[in-house]
Amino acid sequence: MSSTRVLVLNSGSSSVKYQLIDMRGGERLAVGLVERIGERTSRLIHTHVAAGDTREQNGPIADHEAALKAVAAELGRDGLGLDSPELAAIGHRVVHGGEFFSEPTLIDQTVLTEIERLIPVAPLHNPANLTGIRTAQALRPDLPQVAVFDTAFHTTMPESAARYAIDPKIADRYRIRRYGFHGTSHAYVSRETARLLGRAPEDVNVIVLHLGNGASASAVRGGRCVDTSMGLTPLEGLVMGTRSGDMDPAVIFHLMRVGGMSADEIDTLLNKRSGLFGLCGDNDMREIRRRVDEGDEQAGLAFDIYIHRLKKYIGAYYAVLGRVDAVAFTAGVGENAAPVREAAVAGLEGLGLAVDGELNAVRGDEARLISPADARVAVAVVPTDEEMEIATQSYALVNEPGNQNLT
């Protein structure tokens, strides 16, 4: 029996998201979420897709090992257990791969050591990713485990885009450069945008706007990232749900010297109490738009600041690329908030950008164009699928010549 299934794991600090995908036809066999790990109110939601059966467990789940054992048990109830000979690999989302990892990688001790060494630049994410990997290895030590890095897609940026204008000796010593994030999403969406246009990825230049609670933009030339908005950490760039995005670095010194704030307090301010939430008290775009429609001035200003920053990046990446074939909106806000898409391109008709009001108002799960038929630059809504991208990359890696004996 051939092994064609990939289990995708996305381990957060207190959660595990997972999907089991059969790569023969890209069919999702099971999806689920374990949340509030380590609390008395832990919850596991599991869906056996073919049967349309969703089950929920509530009660304490002590740690990630217990969480993955619970996931394995649920999969086993559906005849999809981790002991199945059809399971080819487990693919893990790893947020930060630094400069070292530019492609999906089979996990061994050297890889684990490097992921651990990157914890100082990804303190919220890499430790949780490591925990998920080690737990999965303990459950299936014989199975190939693959790391797919959020930063990998952005390693093609030229040094002129990746470097900050600081002393290179200091930058190199402390690994300070622009790494970028959401890479699996940007890779998937840029490729799907080319497909939507009926063209090969290497022939298409795309500006990808991944707009969720975290938000990032990328300039993709011929399938390769040449610039992206997030930097050393996911704080740089666009206005986000709770993150400030771009800001004068001297604000930090000012808050220390004048405000008497500590580094940790400023870190919390900029990452958790800024962005849309800091501006108006809400980080849910649906609620912000409701308030805007009711005439709430604070929400209106937050929305305008969000759009202003977004429009600046569209213009900047248009300049970086020189020729733009498409602008693609993706992720929770990008896929669902028609007012954001409309406002983001309003006034950019001189760049060939426009949206058709009726097309923009349509809701759907499929990739689609929302620009007028005669538009010089296509504007698209392309639902992201990071789990499928991780599964695809993981499955391709374990089936490469020389790796096939692993499965």
N, C-alpha and C positions, 0 to 999 in steps of 0.2 A: 504494500500500500504506500503510495507516495505521500510525502509530508508537504502539505500546501497551506497550512494554517499558521497565522502569526498572532500571538497575543501581544497587544500594545498596552504598555503600562506608563502612566503619567503620575508619578508619586510626588505629592506636595507635602508640606510640613505636617498637615493633619488630615490628608485625604489621599485616596488612590482612585484615579479614573482609569477605566480599562475598556478595551474592545477586543473581541476575538473575530478575526477576519479570515475568510477563505480566499486565498489569492487567485484561485482558478477563475473566478468571475467577479472578484471584489465584493463578495457577499458578506455582510455583517451577520455573524451567528449569534453573538451576545454582546451586550453593552451594559456598563454599570458604573456605579460610584459608591465608594466608601468614604464617608465624611465624619468629621469630629472624632478622629482617632485619638485615643487617650482620654476621652471624656466619658461620663456615664450616659450621655445622650447620643452615642455613636449610632450611625444609620448606614445600612447597606441597601441600595436599590439596584436590582438586577433584572434585566430583560432578556428573555430567550426570544430572539427576534422572529424566527420562523414560526414559533407557536403563538406569538403575540402575547406571551405570558410575562407579566411583571410581578416580581416578588419584592417585599420589603422586610428587612429585619431591623429592629430597634433594640438597643441595649449596649452595654460597654464593650468596646473593642480596644484592648490594652495598647497595642502597638502595631507597626506595619507588618510584622510577621503574622500576628493574629488576623490582620485585615486580609492579607494575601491567602492565608489558609481558608478564611471564610469565602473569599472569591473562588478559590479552587473547589470548595465544597459545592457552591452554587453551580459552577460550570459542570461539575460531576453529576449533579441532579438532572442536568439536561443531556447527559451523555457526551459532554464536551470537555471532560476533565483534563488536567495538566499531564496526566499519564498517557494521553492518547498518542499513538504513533503518528497521527496526522499533524501533530504540532511540530512545525519546522523551526521556530525560533520565538524568543521573546524580545520585542523591541522596546527600548526604554527612551523616553524623552529625557534629555539632559540639557539643562539650560545653558551652561557655560562651558565651552570647549577651548577657549582661548585661541591662540594662534596654532596650537599643536594639532587640532582636529579639524580637518576641512571636508570630511566625508564620513558616512556611517562607518562604525568601527566595531569589530568583534572585541568583546570585553575580556581582558585578562588582568593580571595584577598590575602591570605597567599602566594600563588605562585607568584602573581604579585609583592608582597613586596620583596620576595627573589630574583627574577630576577632583580629588581631595585637595591637591595643591592649589586649585583654583577657587577654593572656598572663600578666601579673602575678597575676591571680586564678585562673588555670588553667594553671600552668606545666607540668604533666605531660601535659595533654590538647590544648589548643589548638594548640601547635606541630605536633604530629603530624597533627591534623585539617587544618591549613593545607598541610602537605606533601602529603597525599593529594589535596586540591583542586587544587593547582598542577600536580601530576603528571597528574591526569585532564584538566585543561584543556589541557596540552601535547599529550596524546594525541588529544583530540577538541575542538579549539578552537571548532568550529562548533556544538557540542551544548550545550543548556541544562544548567547545573550548579546544583543547588539545595542550600542549607544548611538542615538541620532541627536545631534547637537543643534540647539537653536541658533548658535552662532555660525555654524558651518557654511551656510549659503553666502554669508557676508565676507568670507575670507578672500573672495576675489576682488574686493575693493582695492584700488591702487593706493600706494602709500600716501599720496597727496590727499586722499579722502580719509584714510584710517588714522593718520598721525595728528596729534594735537600740536600746537605751536609752542611747545615747552622744551626745555633742555633735553635732548634725546638720551643722554646718559641717565638722567633721572627717570625719564619715561621708561626706558628699557629695564632699569633696576626694579621698578615697581610695576612693570607690565601695564603701563598706562597707554592705552590707545583706544580707538573706537572699534568695538567688536560687533555691535548690533545684536538684535534678538528677533524673535518671531520668525526665524529663518525658514523653518519647515512650512509655515504658512505662506511666506513670500515666494518660496520656490514653487509650491503647488499652484498658487493663484496666478503667478506670471506664466506658468506653462499652460494652465487652463484658459487663460485669456487668449494666448496664441491659438489654441485649439478653437475657441469660440470664433476667432477671426478667420479660421480656415488656413492658418499659416504655421510654418515651423517656428518653434521658439527662438532659434538662432537668427531669424529674420525680423524679429519684433522687438521694439523698445516699449517698455511698460512702466508706468508709475503705479506702484501698488500701495494702497492705503488700508492698512490693517487697523480698523477702528473698533476697539472693544473697551473694557475698563482700562487695560493697557493699550497703548496705541503707538504705531510706528509706520513710517513711510519708507519706501525703497525705490531707487532708480535702477531698473534692470535693462541692460543693453544686450540683446541677443542671448538671453537666457542667463546672463551673469550679472550679479549685483555689482554696481559701481559706486553706490552711495546708499546710506541708510541713516535714519534719524536718531536711533538710540546709540549710545556710546559705550563707555567703559562699563556702565550699568544701564538698566532700563529706565533711568530717570531722565535722560536727555531727550530733547525733541519736542514732539507734539504735546499739547495739553491733554491730560488723561483724566481718568476718573478721580484718582486721589493724588496723582503725581503732577508736579509743576511743569515738567518739560523745561525747555530752554530758559535760562535765567542768567543774569550777570553774576559771575562767581563771587564778586565782591559783596553781594548780599549776605553771603555766609559770614564773611569777616565782620560785616556791620552788625549782624545779629549776635556774634560772639562778643564784640567790643562794646557795643552800645546796649544791646538787649540782654547781655549776660547769659546767653543760652549756651549750653554745652553742645558738643558735636553730636551726641546721641539725640538731644532734643531737636536739633536742626534736621537731622536725618529723618526723624519721625514727622516733623513738620512738612518737609518737602516730598516725602514718599507716601505719607498716609493722611495728611490733613491739608493737602493743596489740590491743584487741579480744579475740576468742576465742583468737587465736594467743598474745597476750601473757599471757592468763590461764592457759592450759593447754598451750601448745605445739602446738596443732592449730587450723587454721582451716576444716577440712572437717567439716561438721556430721555426716556419716555416721560419721566416725571418732570424733567426740566422743560421739555417741549409743552407739556400740559400747563405748566406755570407760565411759560412765555405766551401761550395762547390766551391766558387769562389776564395778561398785562403785568405780570410780575417783573419789575425792573431789574432786580438782582439776578433772577434767572436769565433774563434777556441779555444782560451784560456778560454773564458767564458763557452763554451760547455764542455771542459775538466774538469774545476772546478766543474761544475754541475754533471758530471758523476762520478767524483772521490768521491764526497760526497755521492751520491746515492749508489755507490758500497760499501762504508764503512758501510752504514746502512744495506745493504743486509747481509754483513758478520757479523755484530754485532748481528742482529736479528736471524741469523742462529745459532749463539752461544747461544743466549738466549733460543731459542726453543729446541735446541739439535737435533731434527729431523724436517726436512721441507718436506712437501708433495708438496707444490706449491708456486710459486711466481706469484702474480697477478698484472698486470698493469691496471690502470684505470684513469679516468678523461681525460681532453682535450689532454694533451701531452701523457699520458700513453696509451690512446686508439688509437692515430693517428700518433705518431712519431716513426716509425719503427727504425730509426737510434739510438734513445734514448734507446729503448729496447735492441737492438743488443749490443750497447756499454756497457750498464749496467751489462750484464752478461758475456761479453767477458773476458776470462782469469779465469773464475770461474768454469771451467770444473771439477776441482778437487773436487768441492762441488756438482757435479752432475747437474750443470746448463748449458744449451746451448739453442740456438734458431735455428730453421730450417729457412734458408734464404728465401725460397719460401713461407712458411707459414707466416713468419713475414711480408712479403711484402703485403699480402692480406689485403684489407680494408673491413670492414663489421660492422654491427650493432649488431651482435650476439656474445655471449661469445664463445671463441675458444681457443684451444691450439696452441702454436707456437713453442713448443719444439719438438725434434725428438721423434719418437715413442718409442725408447728404452731409453729415458732419465730417470735418477734416480729421478729427481725432475721435476715436470711439470711446464712449464712457460706458463702463460695464459694471454689473453687480455679479460677483463670482463667489459663491459660498465656499469658504475655506474648509479643508478636510485634513487637518494635521495628523489625525490618527491614520488615515489612509496613506498619507505621505510617509509616515514612519514605517508602516507595514510594508509599503512598496520598497523602500530603501533597504529594510532589514531582509526581506525575502530575496531581493536581488543579490545582496551581499553573500548570504549563505549558499546561494546557488551559483556563485562564481566558480570557474574552474580552480581547483585546489581547495575549495571550501566545501564542496558537495559531500565529502565524507564526514562532515560535521553533523549532518542531519540524519 
